[in-house]
Amino acid sequence: MKHLIRNGRVVDPANKIDEISDILISGGRIEAVGKALDEKAGKTIDAKGMIVAPGFVDMHVHLREPGREDKETVRTGTRSAIRGGFTTVACMPNTEPALDNPDIIKALKEIIKKDALCKVAIVGAITIGRDGKALVDIEALKREGVVALSDDGYGLQDGDLMLAALKGCKKSLLLLMDHCEDKALAGKGVMNKGFVSTKMGLRGIPREAEFTFVERDIELAKKAQCPIHIAHVSCKESVEIIRKAKKAGIPVTAETAPHYFALTDECCATYDTNTKMNPPLRTAADVEAIKEGLADGTIDAIATDHAPHTDSEKDVEFDFAPFGIIGLETALGLSVTELVDKKILSWSALISKLSTNPAKILGIEAGNLSKGSVADIVIIEADKKYTYTGDSIVSRSKNSPFIGWQLKGRAVSVFVEGRPVMLDEEYGRV
């Protein structure tokens, strides 16, 4: 069936388009983009007053399957992704067992084929069991179709092993996604080390635990002549190190998450475990540095680091709760509220961070609305104000510090490979 999206503000940074236009979808691909397309379609969608953009690509999602289906599954996680406007998510390897060998990758691919509601790219582990001791068979994981490697959740402590991993990724043409954390410095910390942690009597994680490894690993990437992607950047020193590396021509890219430009460590003062994440929430100065990094291109992408946990796991003392929050359904609203409305990013720049750049970094077919390209599309009600409630969450878990927040901007229609997986009149039943 053909679908015609009419009268929308088409924002396509890859093609430098930001104008009122129509899009014709046929056979899973974009057949035409232009003004007043005179085509007959099985369904016409009037997008007047809305933004039409390439579907979002989340580089950093924890789907938990296999092993922790009580927290999230491929089906519930991709349903949550669609609600947020994401048409592709990259699932991280900290499953049980870890995604560290071809057999578990094959098993996950079968689950994705059966249950996924949007596209899922697989990120394999760097080390066996993600224990930081021995490298996986990088070539074997590449043959199974992983798009990147990461030991997310753990920083690779051994610099020699990190260098070997980078050399292996260069040989296999795989992206290395780096969780930068010096465990010797982080210790048993549970939040940002500073005035707030001292006042609360909680063990702190110093900012050096992040930025010293950002610096180390960028230098190792330079030595290996291999691209490196820095995950979940949270502090101003990391931003500056990445900025300098880019100016020096080192092939480094970086992401941050909405909570790092929307919250500070002051939010932990209530001991709400939904403010506990790794890396931790930092200071107001760090938030400003993150925003500056997004604005000047130092930070390439906005990823959610969607990390679902059960109520029982989070409903404990701050010290004992797991790190992480869900984020797929709030990323757009927080980005519009905190970045677009505050003139940090234009709409085109935001779509670049949520779609065009992540697709390019991962090397996948997505992130643009070119004629002939795959029809992954999101239609956004840009001015819609709403309150994010627990009852509205479609993720299996509800561990979010943003429940009760008023946000602006939501996805109302989503196409995945030309299939309408969510339409405005069906909102809430995706």
CORMO-V601288 format. One record per helix or strand. SS is the DSSP state (H for helix, E for strand). FROM is the first residue (numbers start at 1). TO is the last residue. If there is no record, write none. Layout:
ss->[SS:SS]
from->[FROM:FROM]
to->[TO:TO]
//
This chain:
ss->[E:H:E:E:E:E:E:H:E:H:E:E:H:E:H:E:H:E:H:E:H:E:H:E:H:E:H:H:H:H:E:E:H:H:H:H:E:E:H:E:E:H]
from->[3:13:17:29:43:51:56:74:86:102:119:127:128:135:138:148:159:175:183:191:195:204:208:228:236:252:258:265:273:284:301:306:311:318:331:347:374:377:390:406:419:424]
to->[12:15:26:34:46:54:62:84:91:115:124:127:130:135:143:149:172:178:186:192:200:205:224:230:247:256:262:270:275:296:302:307:314:320:340:362:374:387:392:416:422:426]
//
